[in-house]
Amino acid sequence: VATVAGALLVMVGFSLIGPAPFIPQKTMIWLTIVGLVIHGLGMSAQLVASFSDALNTS
């Protein structure tokens, strides 16, 4: 569950960093920062979930 949520957050973060062509927004520094924060949260969710599973199975 955490891995899927993390993957969705990473997708949203990458969409905001660009921004993606379907987002009618110019590139602005605050939008890039928000995208990077969301991307970081998503990556941390994925890493914590995978490391926790690796520790439980070992």
N, C-alpha and C positions, 0 to 999 in steps of 0.2 A: 504494500500500500504506500509506504513512504517512498519507494523507488519510483512509482508511477507519479506520485505528487511532485517529486523532485524533477522528473522528466518534463512534466507540464510547466513547472516554474522555469526551467531552463529554456523551454520553447518560448514562453512569454518574454523572458529576459532578452533572448536573442532578437525577438521581434521588435523590442523597444530600442535596442542598441542601434540598429540600422538607420532609421526605422524601416520596417518591412514595406514593400510597395503598396500593400493594401491598407496601410495606416496613413491617412492623409495628414501627415505632420512633417514639418521640416526638422532637420537635425538640430536639437538644442541640447545644451550641456546638462540641464536638469533631467531631461528624458534619458540621456545616456547613463547618468548616475543611477537613476531609478532602475533602469534595465540591468546594470551591473550588480546592483544590490539584490534584485530578484534572481538573477543568474547565480550569484553566490549562495543564496539560500537554497536554491534547487540543487546545486552541486553538493552542498553539505548534506542535504537530506539523502541524496543518493549514496554518498560515501559512508555516512553513518549507518544506513540500512545494510549496505553490503558488508561493512566490517563487522557489524553485530552478528549478521548471519554467519560469517566466516568463523567468528569466535565460538558461536554456539555449535557449529558442526564439527569443530576440531576437538 
